[in-house]
Amino acid sequence: MVGDETMRCSWADNDEKMAWYHDEFWGKPEHDDRRLFAKLCLDLMQAGLSWRTILYKQEGFEKAFDGFDIATVARYDEAKFDELMQDAGIVRNRLKILAIINNAQRTLEVQKEFGSFDAYIWGFTGGEVIKNSWQALEEIPASSELSDTISKDLKKRGFKFVGTTIIYAFLQAIGVVNDHLTSCFCYEKYE
């Protein structure tokens, strides 16, 4: 049954916050540069951790990183870095924090070149959502040719923590790739 309102992707079924994130955000096409940057940061923070861990610290990340304002994060200095390393409300991983600061600087460069981070990211698909037709979680890949291409381009531009698996998760989160299962009520919701 496609799109049954009582069905959602099973990864989000047993946790109220995960269900909320799944129903309201995951796979919804995003075009706001600040929110795109925030999702990229949260996905890089997830590397080696569970999404649940990151989701439960999302408010802490928002506060610690000034609402993920790109220009503000790009100007972080050593004192701000030290402050972040002491913040128990976030994942205090030195390399990941440095990557977020670096990626903010690189995002400003992308905005200058393409007009927006949105135009850059969505340009890889011509602004179109890639709608897959998975019936089981086991079918969903960890990466794709598209995530390989974007990962390579981001690395070439100096971005950090942007391997193909992180980028595939990012593309799912921002709705470039619709990987809701065909039985999920969100499958037809976001196009």
N, C-alpha and C positions, 0 to 999 in steps of 0.2 A: 504494500500500500504506500503510495507516494504522498508525502506531505501531511500525514496524519498529525493533528494538533497535539496528540498525546505522546508522540514519539519524538525523541531527539537522539543525537549521536550518543552512543552508550558511554563514552568517556566523560560525559557531563551529567550522568544520571544520579550519582550517589552523593552529590555535594551541592548544597544550595548556591554557594558562590560560583562554582564552576558552571552550574546550570544557568545562572544569571548571565555570566560572561558569554557562554555559548549562545544563548537566546538573543541577547541584545547587541553583541559586538563581533564575535568570531565569524569571519566570512562576510561581514557587512562592508561593501565597498567604501573605502576611506579616501578622502581627497584633501584633507587639511594637513598642511606640512607639519605643524606641531604634533598632531596626533600620529602622523606617520613616523616621525622621529621618535616619539615616545614608544610606539610599538616596536620599532627597531631596537631601541635600548632595552626594553623588557625582554625581547627575544634573545638578545646577546647575553643578558644576565641569566637567562634560563640555561645556557650551555652547561651540561653536567648536572643539572638540577631538574626537579619536576616543575611543570607549569603551575601546579597548585601552590608550591612554595612562593613563586614569583607573584601570583595573583593575590595571595594573602598579604604580601608586602607592597602591593601596588600603591596604596595611599602613602606609605613611607617613601617610596621612590619619587612620587609626584612632589611631595614636600621637599625632600632632600635635593632634588634636581630642579628646583624652581619651576615646577609645572612643565618641565621639559621645554622651556623656552630656548630655542636653538641658539640665538645670539648670546643669551646670558650664559648658557653652558659652555659655549665656545670661548668665553673669556675667563673661565675658572682658572685660578692660580694655585700655587702650592698650598696656601693657607686653606682654601676651599677644599682642595683634595684631602688635606689632613683632617678637616672637619668631616668629610664624607667617610673617611676610614674609621672614624669613631662613632658613626651613626648606626645604632643597633636596629633601626627601622628598615635597613636595606641589606643587601648582600654586600659584605665588605671585602670584595675581591679587588686587589690592587690593579691587576691587568684589565679587568672589566671596567672599572671606574675610569682608568686612563683611556680606554677604548671609547667610552661614551664622550669624554671631552674631545678627543681626537675626531670622532665621528661628527660631532656638532660642527667643528671647524670645516670638515670635508663637506658637510651638508650645505653650509653657507656657500662654498665654492660651486656645488651642484646647482644651487638656487640661482647663482649669478649666471652660470652657463645656460641653464635650461628655463629660467624664469620661475621655477618652483621645483621642489623635491617631488611633488605629485606628478608634474609633467615628465620628469625623468623616469620615475618608477613605472607609471602607467604607460609610458611610451614603449616599453618592451612588448606590450600586447596591443598596441594601437588603441589603448583605452578600453579594451574589451575584457570581460571576465572570462576566465577559462573555467568552464563548468564540467566537472568530471561526473562520472556516474557510478560511484562506488556503492556496493551493497553491504560490505563488511569492513570493519576497521583494518583488518589484515591486508586489504587491497590497497590502502592508501600508502603511497611511497613516502620515503623520508626526504627525497630530493627529486629533481626533474631536470630536463634539459634547460628549461627556463631558469630555474634556480642556479644551475651551473653557470649559465651565461651572465646573469646579474651578479652573482658572487665574484666571478672573474673581473667584471667591469668595476665593481665597487673596490676590490683589492687594488686594481690598477690605479684607482683614484685615491688610494691611501687609507681607505676605511679598514678598521680592525674588527675581529670577531664576526666576520661576515662569510663564513663557510657556507657551502651549498645547503646543508641541513638547517642552519639557522635562517638562511634566506627563504627556504621553502616554508618554514613555520611562519615567517614574517608575511609571505605572500598569502598564506591561508588566513592569517589574522586580519589582514587589510582587505580581503575580498578580491584580490587579483585572481586567486584560485579558489573556486567554490568546491571544497572537499567535504561538505555536509553529505552524509549518507543519503541515498535516494529515499529511504524510509523516514527521514527526519523532516519535521515540519518546516525547518529553515531552508531546505533544499531549493524550494521554489521562491522563497522569500527574498533572496538577494540575487539580483541579476545585473 
